[in-house]
Amino acid sequence: MSIASAGTLPDGREVQRITLRDGRLTAHVLTLGAIVQDLRLDGVDHPLVLGCPDIADYLDRGKYFGAIVGRCANRIAGGRFRLDGQDHQVDLNFRGRHCLHGGSQGTDLLLWQVVELTPGSVILRLMMEDGHMGFPGRMRITARITLRDDTLRFDLTASADRATPCNMTHHGYFALDGQGGVAGQTLRIDADHYLPVDDDLIPTGAIVPVEGTAFDFRTPRPLQPGSYDHNLCLSDGPQPLREVAQVTGREGLSMRILTTACGLQIYDGVHLQDVPGLDGQLYGRHAGLALEAQFWPDAVNRSDFPDTVLRPGTTWSQTIAYRFAN
C-alpha cells in the first residue's frame, strides 16, 4: 500500500498513483478517473490490462483506458433526453452528434479524492455539480476498489439532489495474452439477447435473440474480433451479484466477470491505434478486450429498457468483479 505522485497533467493538475496488493494481485490506481493503470498477477509475465505510463495519454490516445466512466456510460442519442417534463441537452462528444460516457469531461477525466486506504483496497469519491456536461443534479459518487482472492472488484454508489441519468462502469481493456491481442481467446457471455445499433452505434430499439448471430456466446467459443461494440442483455434489471461471463486466453489464463448489472458491453478494441503502453508496448487494433458491465445504452430515451434514472433520496449501486485464475 502506497501513494505517490503519478505526474502533472498539462493543465497543472497533480495526479496520485495508489499501489494496492493482496495475495497474488498488484494494482496501480490513479486518482485521475479512478483509472486502473496497471494490474499484475504473480506468475504471469505481462500486465493483465492495457495502461499508459504517461498520464497525459489518458487525455487523448488512451482515453477511457481502465477508468470509471459516467455519469452516464455509453451513448445517449443526440445528447438529448426528457426527464420529468423537462428537456435536457448534454455534451455532444461522440461524432459531434451524441453523448458518450458522460461527455468530454466525464468521470474519467476528473480527479477523485482518496477517502480511505488499506493494503488491498481504496475508497475514492467524486462530486459532480448540477449542470456538469449539461446533466441535471449534483451527484456524489463513491468507488471502492478492492483486491482479494485473485479478484479485482468495484463497488460503486451514487446519490443526487435531482433526478438524473446514472450509469457508471469500469472501462478496462483486458489483455490476458499480453501482446498477443484478443483474437482466438475463448469467450462466454450468459446473454440471450443483444441490442442492434445504427451507423452511429446507437441502439435501434430492437431487442434481438442472439441465437444464430455473431453475438451468441452462450456456449464458449473463440473470439474473432471485427466490429464488436454492442450491449448484450443479461437481464431486464439489476440482479444480485452473479457470474455472467468468462474469457480465457490462449495460454489458459482466465477471467470470470461477476456483476449486479443488467447489461454487458463488448468492445474488441477495433479503433485502438498507436497508443504507448505498459512495458514498452505500442497498442494497436484488438490489443485488449473491454467487457463493461452497465445499464443498457440510451436507456434514458427508451421506456422499454431498464430504468437508469437516479432520483433524490435513493442510492444507485453496482458491483463489478473480475476474478483471475491460471
N, C-alpha and C positions, 0 to 999 in steps of 0.2 A: 504494500500500500504506500503510495507516494503521490505528491502533487508537485509538478514542476512547470516552468514556462514552456509552452509549445511554440512560442514566437509571437510576433506582432503582425496583424493584418495591415494591408496598405492604408486603411482608414484610421490606423492608430490603435485599434482595439487589441488588448493583450489577451491571448488565449492560453488557458492552462491545460496541461495533459495529466490525467489521473491514471495511475497504474493499479490494476486490480489483479489479485492472484488467489486462486483456490484450487487445490488438487492439481490436476494436470493442465488447467487453463490459465492463461495470462492475457489480459486485455489492456489496451490503451484507449482511454475515453477522453474526448476533448470537450471543453465547456462550449465551444462553438458547435451548435446544432446537436449537442449530446451525441456526437459522432463517435462510433467505434472505429478508431483509426487503424487498429491492428488487433488481431486475435490469433493466439498460438496455442497449440495442443502439444504437450510433451510427446516426443516420439515421432512427430510429423515435421519434416524438414522445410516446410514452407508456410506462409500465412494462410489462414482459413478464409480471409476476406480480402477484398481489394481496398487499398487505402493510399493516401497521398502523404509522403514525407513532408512536403512543403505545404503548409496550411493555406497559403494563398490559392493553391489549385482548387480548393473546395469552393471557391467563389465562381469558378467557370468550368474548366475541363473536368474536374472531379465533383461537380455539383451533385448533391444528394448522396454521395458515397457514404454509407454507414450512418446516416443521420436519422433523427426522428423528424418526419415531415408532417406538416399541418399548418394552420389549424384544421384544414380540410385536405387530406391527402387525395391524390388522383385528380381527375378533371371535373370541372363544373362548366357545362356548355354555355358558351357566350359570356362566361363570368357573371351570369345573372341568375337570380332566384327571387321568389316571392315568399315572404315569411310573415305570417300573422297580418296579412293585408298590406304589407309594405314591400316595395320593390327595392332590391339591393343590386348594385353593380360593383363587382370586386375586380382586382387587378387582372389584366389580360397578359399573362407572361408566357402563354403557350401559343406559338404561331400568331401572336397578336390578336387572337380571336377568343381564347378560352383561358380559364384559370387552372393552373397546375400546382398541386402541393402547397396551397395556401398563398400563392403569389410569389413575386420576385424577391420578397423579403419574408419568407415563411420561417417556421421554427428552425429550419436547417441552417439559416444564416444569422440567427440571433445568439447572444451569449446567455447561457444558462448559469444559474447560481448554484454552487455546491452547498447543500443543506446538511448532509450527514455523510460520513465516510467510514467504512470499515475495511479490513483487508480484502474482502471479497465482494463488496457492494458499494454503490454510491447513490445518493438521492440528489437529483438535480431539480431545480424549479425555474419556471419562466412565467413572467407576467406579460400578457399581450393587451394593449389598450383598446378600448372601444374605437372602432373605425379603422383599426390597423388593416391595411390592404383592402379596405372597404367593407370588412366584416363587422357586423354588429356585436357589441358586448365586450366588456373587459373580462378576459379569460385568464384563469390561474391554472397552470399545468405542472404536474409533478411526474417525474420519471424515476423509478427505482431500477437500476441496472445491477444485476446480480450474477456472479459466477458461483455455481455449486453443482456438484455431481456431474461434471463434464457438460454443463448446460449454461448457455448464455440466455438470461431471462430479462424481460422488460415488463414491468408493471406500471401502466400509465393511468393517470387520473386527471380529470379536468372539471372545473366549475366555471360558471359565467353569470354575470348580472343581467344579461338579456338573452333571449333565445337566439341561438347561432348554430350554424353547422359545425359539427365536431367529428373529425375522422382522422386520427393520427396513427402512424405506423413506423416501424423501423425499416429503413430503406437500405439494408445491407446487400452487398454483392458478394456471394459466397463462391469460393474457389477451392473446391475440395481436391482438385488435381493440380493445384499450383498454376504454373504457366501453361498447362495443357488445355485450358479452356473448358467449356461446358459440354461440348459435343460428345455424345456417347455415354454421358452419365445417366444412370437409371433413375427415373422419376416416378413417384406415385403420389396422386392427389385424390383425396376422398371427396370428389365433387361429381354430381350427376348432371349439372347444368353449367353453362357459361354465358357470358354476355357478348354477343357480336357487336362490333364497333364500325363507325363510318370512317372515312378517309382521314378525319382529324382525331381518331381514336376515342370518339365519344360514343357511349353505348346507344344503340338504336332504339332500345326499349324492349327488344325481344329477349326472352329468357329461353335458351335453346338446349335441348339434351345434348350431352357430349358424345353419346353413342354414335359411332361412325364418323367422327370428326377428329381433327388433329389435336383436340383438347381432351381426349379420353385417356386419362392416366389412372383410371381406377385399378387397372392391373399394371404393375410396374413395367415400364418399357424404356429403352434408351431414348434420350432426348436428341432430336435432330433440329438444332436451332435454325431459325429463319426470321420470323417476324412475330414472335410471341410478345404481346403487350396487352393482356386481356385479364379480366376478372373471372375466376372460377367460383361458382356459388356453392359455398359449403353448407349453408343453412339459410333460413328466412329471417334470422335474427340472431343476436348474441346467444352463446351457449356456455355451459360450464366448460372449464378447461379440458380439452381433449386433443388427441393426436389427429392431425388432418393430412399430413404429407410426409414423405421421406425422399431424400435424394442420396444416391450412393455413387461415389466416384469410381473410376476405373480400377483403382488400386484397393478398393474395399472400404475406404473411409466413408462413413455415412453420417447424415444429419437428419434427425426427426424434428418436425415442426409441430408444436402444440400451441393452441390459441383458443381464446374465447370468441374470436371474431367470426363474422358470417361470410367473409369473402377472402380470397387469396389471389392477389395479382401476380401473374407470372410474367417476368420480363427477362429476355435472354441476352440483353446487352448488345443488341444489334447495332446501336449507334455509338458505342464506345470507340474512341479513336485517339491514339497518341496521347494517352494520359500517363504521366510519370508516376510510377507506383512503388510499392514496397520492394526491398531487396534488389533495387536497380531495374525492376521490370518496367516495360512500356506496355500499357494495356491497350488492346485493340478490340475489334468486334468479338463478341461472345467470350470475353475473358472471365466474366463472372455471371452468376445467376441470381437475380433478385426474386425473392418469394415474399411478398408483402401482405401480411395479414391485416385486413381492414374491412370497413363497410364497403358496399358496392359503389362504384364511381357514379357521380352525378345524381346520387340518391335524393339530394335536396330538391331536384326538379322532377322526381318520379314517385308519385304517390304509391305505386305498387312495389317499390323497392323498400328494403328495411329502413326504418326511420333513423336518420342521422342527426336530428336536431337536439341539441343540448339546451335544457330550459333552466331558468333560475330555480334554486332550491333543490336541484338534483345534481348528482355526480356521475359523470361519464367515466367508465373504467374499461380497460382492456389489458389482457396479458398475452404476451408472445414469448415463446421459449424455443431455443434451438439446441437440441441435445446431440452431442457428437459421440461416435463410437468407431473404434478401429480394431 
